């Protein structure tokens, strides 16, 4: 049996869902845009440097998981967008491009958290806006920190691989197929 779905909870859930969707799209657009700045036009050619949510929707990460978390009153909202395709071989400087593109997503979440934090600190009288700002801060800090965890395919794993010795980086790359399982554990 599902928990009670009161109107205030549904409004709160809708605010959280809007903030999450906006935040994960900005995260992916940041990857694509920084890849473009570093010489890789792949995301632009595939129409993925856009705020239109449709090309970014991942059925499980953008719809099913967030909906299940909201319906179950899990107390946390999490999800992801379809990763923006990039081709590191197009970067003018491979190491810098790989670092910049990997860091762009979490950095975009920290920038969003800072913007929402300014709204929150303004202490506006609109409770809906304040709740939206609170969700914006908490969701974006969580997304930034989570994406910096060095487990493939998260952004932190790409950053760590750049500082590892080449042999160790190759060995580390073999975690890619089981990374999602490690994240779930």
C-alpha positions in Angstrom: 0.0 0.0 0.0 1.3 3.5 -0.9 1.9 6.1 1.8 -0.7 8.9 1.9 -0.3 11.4 -0.9 -1.5 14.7 0.7 -1.7 17.9 -1.4 1.2 19.5 0.5 3.4 16.4 -0.1 2.5 16.3 -3.8 3.4 20.0 -4.2 6.7 19.4 -2.3 7.4 16.4 -4.5 6.7 18.4 -7.7 9.1 21.2 -6.5 11.8 18.6 -5.8 11.3 16.9 -9.2 11.5 20.2 -11.0 14.8 21.1 -9.2 16.2 17.6 -9.8 15.3 17.6 -13.5 16.8 21.1 -14.0 19.9 20.2 -12.1 20.7 17.0 -13.9 20.1 18.7 -17.3 22.5 21.5 -16.4 25.0 19.0 -15.2 25.0 17.2 -18.6 24.8 20.3 -20.7 27.9 21.5 -18.8 29.8 18.4 -19.8 28.8 18.9 -23.5 29.6 22.6 -23.5 33.0 22.2 -21.9 33.8 19.3 -24.4 32.9 21.7 -27.2 35.2 24.4 -25.8 38.0 21.8 -25.7 37.5 20.8 -29.4 34.9 18.1 -29.3 31.7 18.9 -31.2 30.0 15.5 -30.6 27.4 16.7 -28.1 26.5 19.8 -30.2 26.2 17.6 -33.4 23.8 15.3 -31.6 21.7 18.2 -30.2 22.6 17.5 -26.6 23.8 21.0 -25.7 20.2 22.1 -25.0 18.0 22.8 -22.0 15.2 20.9 -23.6 14.7 18.0 -21.3 13.6 15.5 -23.9 17.0 14.5 -25.3 18.4 14.1 -21.8 15.7 11.8 -20.4 16.9 8.4 -19.3 13.8 6.2 -18.6 15.2 4.7 -15.4 17.3 7.6 -14.0 15.1 10.5 -15.0 11.6 9.0 -14.6 11.3 5.6 -12.9 13.8 6.0 -10.0 12.8 9.5 -9.0 9.1 8.6 -9.2 9.6 5.5 -7.0 11.5 7.5 -4.5 8.8 10.2 -4.4 5.9 7.7 -4.1 7.6 5.8 -1.3 8.3 8.9 0.7 12.0 7.8 0.8 13.1 11.2 2.1 15.7 11.5 -0.7 15.3 12.3 -4.3 17.9 11.1 -6.7 18.3 10.5 -10.5 20.3 11.1 -13.5 20.0 12.2 -17.1 21.3 10.3 -20.2 25.0 11.0 -20.3 26.1 13.5 -23.0 28.3 11.7 -25.5 31.8 13.1 -25.8 34.8 11.9 -27.8 38.0 12.7 -25.8 40.1 12.0 -28.9 38.8 15.3 -30.3 40.1 17.4 -27.3 42.9 19.7 -28.3 44.7 18.6 -25.1 43.5 15.2 -24.0 44.4 15.4 -20.3 43.1 18.9 -19.8 40.0 18.2 -21.8 39.2 15.0 -19.9 39.7 16.8 -16.6 37.7 19.9 -17.5 34.8 17.9 -19.0 34.7 15.6 -16.0 34.8 18.5 -13.5 32.2 20.5 -15.4 29.2 18.5 -14.2 29.9 18.6 -10.5 31.1 22.2 -10.8 27.8 23.2 -12.4 26.0 21.6 -9.5 28.1 23.6 -7.0 27.3 26.8 -9.0 23.6 26.0 -8.9 23.8 25.3 -5.2 25.5 28.7 -4.7 22.8 30.5 -6.7 20.0 28.7 -4.8 21.9 29.5 -1.5 21.7 33.3 -2.4 18.0 33.0 -2.9 17.7 31.1 0.4 19.8 33.7 2.3 17.6 36.5 1.0 14.9 35.2 3.2 12.1 36.1 0.9 8.5 35.9 2.2 7.4 33.4 -0.4 7.5 30.0 1.3 7.3 28.1 -2.0 10.3 30.0 -3.4 12.2 29.3 -0.1 11.4 25.6 -0.3 12.5 25.5 -4.0 15.8 27.2 -3.0 16.3 24.8 -0.1 15.8 21.8 -2.4 18.1 23.5 -5.0 20.9 23.8 -2.4 20.5 20.3 -1.0 20.0 18.4 -4.3 22.8 20.1 -6.0 25.3 19.6 -3.2 24.4 16.0 -3.1 24.7 15.6 -6.9 28.1 17.3 -6.9 29.5 15.2 -4.1 28.0 12.0 -5.4 29.4 12.6 -8.9 32.9 13.1 -7.4 33.0 9.6 -5.9 35.7 7.9 -7.8 33.7 4.9 -9.0 33.2 4.4 -12.7 31.3 5.8 -14.6 31.0 8.8 -12.2 32.9 12.0 -13.0 35.3 11.4 -10.0 36.5 8.2 -11.6 37.6 10.1 -14.7 39.5 12.7 -12.6 41.2 10.0 -10.5 42.2 8.1 -13.6 44.1 11.2 -14.8 46.3 11.2 -11.8 47.0 7.5 -11.5 50.1 6.0 -13.1 49.2 4.7 -16.6 49.3 1.0 -15.6 47.2 1.5 -12.6 44.8 3.7 -14.6 44.3 0.8 -17.1 43.6 -1.6 -14.3 41.2 0.9 -12.7 39.4 1.2 -16.0 38.5 -2.5 -15.7 36.1 -1.4 -12.9 33.9 0.3 -15.5 31.6 -2.8 -16.1 30.9 -3.3 -12.4 30.9 0.4 -11.4 27.1 0.6 -11.3 27.0 -2.4 -9.0 29.6 -0.8 -6.7 27.5 2.3 -6.6 24.4 0.4 -5.5 26.4 -1.4 -2.8 
